[in-house]
Amino acid sequence: MIDVNPAKTGVDNPQRRRTEKRPFESWEEVEVVAAAVGPKYGSLVVFAAATGMRPGEWLALEWRDIDRAQRVAYVRRSYRNGRVKYPKTEASMRAVPLQERALAALEALPRNGSPLVFPAIGGGYFDLHNFRTRYWQPALLAAGIQPRRRVYDLRHTFATFALRAGISTFDLSRYMGASLTMIDRHYGHLARDGREHAITLLDAHNSLKQAQRPRRGRRVDVDEALRRRLRQQKQPLSRN
């Protein structure tokens, strides 16, 4: 009998290999791919990139989850491996803001009586595998997109564009339903534009405060000074 298990010494456990994230570079690229996908599913591509939802989340999205007045879509369930899954608590549900592109994509969708926003032709749940092989991959080839992107990269595209627009990592984590640690680990390097935006706001705020500060270190009541001047103007001239 040996004292030490050789399987537990000398070799580290294999680490899960991270999939490389390849967001689209611009909205122009996204729209080119959407056009190549075709009118049937092109709006789906734009909506996914404009909301950052996971594929399973937009697969299970229903029209009742869309609040156009508030411009939000509520993520209440997901569809994966042939099953609909619900969050364990109501706190796990989230509201995703709908930018103008997302709303336009929804408006372009046909209403065929299905409760699902993106149903299959027969009205059931959308077949993502079939979409990848019959529409997504040929569209990337036709659009000349290199390197090739996955459907999931539409989610990464949203995160990239949001951070470039100055959305904080905290708000982004809420919109995407991901932990702040995960957002910072995967996208934190993109937040430099957000920091520049924060610096601009802070400088503008400080400049405004500086402009409003009275000179010579004393507080000036502008309204009182104006009233005093008006009273002086109304006084009759003294006669010599």
URJO-V927363 format. One record per residue. N is the residue number from 0. PHI is phi in whole degrees, 0 to 359 (999 if undefined). PSI is psi in radians with two decimals (NA if undefined). BURIAL is 1 if it has 9 or more other C-alpha atoms within 8 Angstrom, else 0. Layout:
BEGIN
N,PHI,PSI,BURIAL / N,PHI,PSI,BURIAL
END
This chain:
BEGIN
0,999,2.36,0 / 1,264,2.65,0 / 2,279,-0.46,0 / 3,237,2.38,0 / 4,285,1.99,0 / 5,296,-0.37,0 / 6,289,-0.29,0 / 7,257,0.12,0 / 8,233,2.50,0 / 9,87,-0.36,0 / 10,231,2.19,0 / 11,283,2.63,0 / 12,296,2.45,0 / 13,296,2.39,0 / 14,269,2.52,0 / 15,294,2.25,0 / 16,283,2.20,0 / 17,283,2.35,0 / 18,283,2.31,0 / 19,293,2.33,0 / 20,268,2.25,0 / 21,229,1.36,1 / 22,293,2.75,1 / 23,290,2.65,1 / 24,281,-0.48,0 / 25,203,2.91,0 / 26,293,-0.48,0 / 27,299,-0.73,0 / 28,297,-0.78,1 / 29,301,-0.77,1 / 30,291,-0.57,1 / 31,295,-0.76,1 / 32,294,-0.74,1 / 33,300,-0.71,1 / 34,294,-0.67,1 / 35,290,-0.55,1 / 36,297,-0.65,1 / 37,111,2.90,0 / 38,295,-0.41,0 / 39,293,-0.74,0 / 40,234,0.13,1 / 41,297,-0.68,1 / 42,296,-0.55,1 / 43,299,-0.76,1 / 44,299,-0.81,1 / 45,295,-0.76,1 / 46,298,-0.75,1 / 47,297,-0.72,1 / 48,287,-0.44,1 / 49,272,-0.18,1 / 50,240,-0.40,1 / 51,74,0.24,1 / 52,292,2.62,1 / 53,291,2.64,1 / 54,307,-0.73,1 / 55,296,-0.43,1 / 56,280,-0.76,1 / 57,283,-0.35,1 / 58,295,-0.63,1 / 59,265,0.03,1 / 60,293,2.35,1 / 61,244,2.77,1 / 62,298,-0.52,0 / 63,291,-0.24,0 / 64,276,-0.13,1 / 65,263,2.17,1 / 66,244,1.68,1 / 67,292,-0.58,0 / 68,297,-0.74,0 / 69,271,-0.16,0 / 70,59,0.89,1 / 71,221,2.70,1 / 72,240,2.27,1 / 73,265,2.17,1 / 74,269,1.86,1 / 75,244,-0.18,1 / 76,197,2.94,1 / 77,218,2.76,1 / 78,237,2.13,1 / 79,206,2.40,0 / 80,54,0.70,0 / 81,77,0.19,0 / 82,228,2.53,0 / 83,268,2.24,1 / 84,243,2.46,0 / 85,246,2.60,0 / 86,298,2.66,1 / 87,289,-0.55,0 / 88,227,2.79,0 / 89,296,-0.49,0 / 90,294,-0.37,0 / 91,283,-0.31,0 / 92,288,2.67,1 / 93,216,2.80,1 / 94,251,2.21,1 / 95,254,2.19,1 / 96,294,2.48,1 / 97,254,1.82,1 / 98,286,3.02,1 / 99,302,-0.66,0 / 100,296,-0.69,1 / 101,294,-0.74,1 / 102,296,-0.70,1 / 103,296,-0.66,0 / 104,296,-0.69,1 / 105,294,-0.70,1 / 106,296,-0.50,0 / 107,280,-0.17,0 / 108,280,2.46,0 / 109,285,2.55,0 / 110,258,1.86,0 / 111,253,0.30,0 / 112,91,-0.14,0 / 113,280,2.49,0 / 114,290,-0.33,0 / 115,281,2.48,1 / 116,287,-0.68,1 / 117,237,1.29,1 / 118,277,2.88,1 / 119,287,2.98,1 / 120,301,-0.65,0 / 121,279,-0.05,0 / 122,99,-0.15,0 / 123,274,-2.81,0 / 124,285,2.50,1 / 125,297,2.40,0 / 126,269,1.77,0 / 127,292,-0.67,0 / 128,297,-0.76,0 / 129,296,-0.67,0 / 130,297,-0.74,1 / 131,301,-0.83,1 / 132,281,-0.64,1 / 133,267,-0.42,0 / 134,236,-0.89,1 / 135,295,-1.00,1 / 136,299,-0.78,1 / 137,298,-0.59,1 / 138,292,-0.73,1 / 139,298,-0.71,1 / 140,294,-0.77,0 / 141,293,-0.60,0 / 142,277,-0.15,1 / 143,70,0.55,0 / 144,279,2.09,1 / 145,224,2.41,0 / 146,291,2.89,0 / 147,296,2.51,0 / 148,251,2.69,1 / 149,267,2.84,0 / 150,301,-0.65,0 / 151,296,-0.38,0 / 152,292,-0.24,1 / 153,295,-0.59,1 / 154,294,-0.76,1 / 155,295,-0.56,1 / 156,297,-0.76,1 / 157,301,-0.81,1 / 158,300,-0.74,1 / 159,296,-0.84,1 / 160,294,-0.66,0 / 161,296,-0.76,1 / 162,292,-0.65,1 / 163,295,-0.52,1 / 164,281,-0.15,0 / 165,101,0.09,1 / 166,292,2.37,1 / 167,289,2.72,1 / 168,296,-0.53,1 / 169,295,-0.87,0 / 170,295,-0.69,0 / 171,298,-0.68,1 / 172,297,-0.62,1 / 173,290,-0.75,1 / 174,292,-0.61,1 / 175,268,-0.15,1 / 176,68,0.67,0 / 177,231,2.75,0 / 178,289,2.67,0 / 179,298,-0.61,1 / 180,298,-0.77,0 / 181,295,-0.75,0 / 182,299,-0.78,1 / 183,293,-0.67,1 / 184,292,-0.73,0 / 185,269,-0.52,0 / 186,235,-0.04,1 / 187,304,-0.57,1 / 188,292,-0.30,0 / 189,273,-0.17,1 / 190,282,0.06,1 / 191,298,-0.63,1 / 192,296,-0.63,1 / 193,296,-0.67,1 / 194,293,-0.71,1 / 195,297,-0.67,0 / 196,296,-0.72,1 / 197,296,-0.72,1 / 198,297,-0.73,0 / 199,299,-0.77,0 / 200,295,-0.74,0 / 201,295,-0.75,0 / 202,297,-0.71,0 / 203,296,-0.70,0 / 204,295,-0.76,0 / 205,294,-0.65,0 / 206,295,-0.68,0 / 207,296,-0.75,0 / 208,297,-0.69,0 / 209,295,-0.69,0 / 210,291,-0.54,0 / 211,276,-0.21,0 / 212,288,2.24,0 / 213,293,2.60,0 / 214,284,2.83,0 / 215,60,0.34,0 / 216,71,0.24,0 / 217,240,2.61,0 / 218,284,2.38,0 / 219,242,2.17,0 / 220,269,1.81,0 / 221,296,-0.74,0 / 222,297,-0.74,0 / 223,294,-0.70,0 / 224,297,-0.67,1 / 225,292,-0.74,0 / 226,297,-0.69,0 / 227,297,-0.72,0 / 228,293,-0.66,0 / 229,294,-0.68,0 / 230,297,-0.67,0 / 231,294,-0.62,0 / 232,290,-0.50,0 / 233,278,-0.26,0 / 234,293,2.37,0 / 235,291,2.62,0 / 236,290,2.46,0 / 237,283,2.45,0 / 238,266,2.41,0 / 239,271,NA,0
END
